[in-house]
Amino acid sequence: MMPSKLVQIYCQWLLPLLLRFRSFKFLITCDISQAFLQLVLAEEDRNVTKFLRFKTTKDRQGNVNLTDESLPYRFTRLPFGLAPSPFLLCASIKELARNHAKEYPISTKHLTESTYMDDFIMSEETEDRALILY
């Protein structure tokens, strides 16, 4: 990514997020536990995450040895290291929030504006409002 693109992302997205976070006295932060692994890959997309693993054997001394035989594996959950993984996670969180906007209008607004990857940060004016959102 070119430095100018990083600056653009920072100025348009991260800076406003950090400023909103520092606006009020009561802070709320949370982290989605194992966020990437919460997303199940569609069956037709799993071959994109295919990888090979060599079979291993143990000798009498307990040493692990690789064999020439390999086994194909596929991820069933979204792995962390793929280039599109952060985008897919953010898009999934925003889609989930939009799907439940009628039931949770305040939470939907905050989720779409105050989430970065699997982290949620925001602030509220009063303790009561912070507890309601928490």
Secondary structure per residue as TSV (DSSP state, phi and psi in degrees):
chain	resnum	aa	ss	phi	psi
A	1	M	-	360.0	135.0
A	2	M	-	-73.0	148.0
A	3	P	H	-54.8	-37.6
A	4	S	H	-64.0	-34.0
A	5	K	H	-68.2	-39.4
A	6	L	H	-63.5	-41.7
A	7	V	H	-63.6	-41.1
A	8	Q	H	-62.3	-45.4
A	9	I	H	-61.7	-43.7
A	10	Y	I	-61.5	-46.9
A	11	C	I	-71.5	-35.0
A	12	Q	I	-87.3	-25.2
A	13	W	I	-124.8	-56.2
A	14	L	I	-71.9	-42.7
A	15	L	H	-60.7	-50.2
A	16	P	H	-59.4	-36.7
A	17	L	H	-61.9	-45.8
A	18	L	H	-67.4	-37.1
A	19	L	H	-66.5	-41.9
A	20	R	H	-63.1	-36.1
A	21	F	H	-62.9	-33.6
A	22	R	T	-93.8	8.7
A	23	S	S	-74.8	-33.9
A	24	F	S	-126.0	173.3
A	25	K	S	-75.3	-37.8
A	26	F	E	-99.4	122.3
A	27	L	E	-104.6	143.4
A	28	I	E	-126.8	126.4
A	29	T	E	-134.0	147.4
A	30	C	E	-157.5	162.4
A	31	D	E	-132.0	129.9
A	32	I	-	-74.3	121.5
A	33	S	T	-66.5	124.0
A	34	Q	T	46.3	51.2
A	35	A	T	-55.5	-45.5
A	36	F	G	-63.8	-38.2
A	37	L	G	-74.5	-7.8
A	38	Q	G	-77.5	-16.7
A	39	L	S	-96.5	122.2
A	40	V	B	-89.4	132.2
A	41	L	-	-78.1	140.1
A	42	A	-	-62.9	146.6
A	43	E	G	-53.4	-41.7
A	44	E	G	-72.4	-13.5
A	45	D	G	-99.4	-3.9
A	46	R	G	-71.6	-25.2
A	47	N	G	-67.1	-20.6
A	48	V	G	-65.5	-26.8
A	49	T	G	-103.1	23.0
A	50	K	E	-72.6	141.5
A	51	F	E	-146.9	162.2
A	52	L	E	-108.4	143.2
A	53	R	E	-130.4	131.3
A	54	F	E	-76.2	141.1
A	55	K	E	-68.0	148.5
A	56	T	E	-123.4	154.6
A	57	T	E	-132.7	157.8
A	58	K	E	-112.4	136.9
A	59	D	-	-89.4	-176.8
A	60	R	T	-64.9	-26.0
A	61	Q	T	-83.3	-4.2
A	62	G	-	89.4	6.9
A	63	N	-	-76.4	140.8
A	64	V	E	-91.1	130.6
A	65	N	E	-124.0	140.3
A	66	L	E	-82.0	144.1
A	67	T	E	-103.7	174.9
A	68	D	E	-82.5	-8.4
A	69	E	E	-88.1	134.4
A	70	S	E	-116.5	152.5
A	71	L	E	-117.6	131.6
A	72	P	E	-81.9	138.5
A	73	Y	E	-128.7	156.4
A	74	R	E	-135.6	141.5
A	75	F	-	-73.7	142.2
A	76	T	S	-104.3	-15.4
A	77	R	B	-115.5	161.4
A	78	L	-	-69.9	116.2
A	79	P	-	-76.8	153.4
A	80	F	T	-68.3	-36.3
A	81	G	T	-83.1	-4.5
A	82	L	S	-73.7	146.4
A	83	A	T	-57.8	-40.9
A	84	P	T	-83.8	-2.6
A	85	S	H	-56.8	-46.8
A	86	P	H	-60.4	-42.0
A	87	F	H	-62.7	-45.9
A	88	L	H	-61.9	-38.4
A	89	L	H	-64.8	-50.0
A	90	C	H	-62.1	-42.5
A	91	A	H	-64.5	-37.3
A	92	S	H	-67.1	-41.6
A	93	I	H	-63.5	-44.4
A	94	K	H	-67.0	-38.5
A	95	E	H	-65.5	-42.6
A	96	L	H	-60.6	-42.6
A	97	A	H	-63.5	-43.6
A	98	R	H	-64.8	-36.6
A	99	N	H	-64.5	-25.7
A	100	H	T	-114.1	24.4
A	101	A	T	-64.1	-34.8
A	102	K	T	-69.6	-37.4
A	103	E	T	-77.4	-36.4
A	104	Y	-	-132.1	68.1
A	105	P	H	-63.8	-38.1
A	106	I	H	-70.0	-45.2
A	107	S	H	-63.1	-38.4
A	108	T	H	-61.0	-44.9
A	109	K	H	-59.1	-47.8
A	110	H	H	-69.4	-38.1
A	111	L	H	-63.5	-40.1
A	112	T	H	-74.5	-25.5
A	113	E	H	-100.0	-22.3
A	114	S	S	-121.1	20.7
A	115	T	E	-112.8	133.3
A	116	Y	E	-129.2	114.6
A	117	M	T	56.6	-116.9
A	118	D	T	-106.4	16.2
A	119	D	E	-111.5	138.9
A	120	F	E	-120.5	125.1
A	121	I	E	-136.6	134.9
A	122	M	E	-162.9	173.5
A	123	S	E	-135.2	159.6
A	124	E	E	-134.6	157.8
A	125	E	S	-70.9	-41.3
A	126	T	S	-122.9	158.5
A	127	E	H	-64.7	-38.8
A	128	D	H	-60.8	-45.1
A	129	R	H	-64.8	-37.2
A	130	A	H	-66.2	-40.6
A	131	L	H	-66.9	-37.4
A	132	I	H	-61.5	-43.9
A	133	L	H	-71.7	-33.5
A	134	Y	-	-71.7	360.0
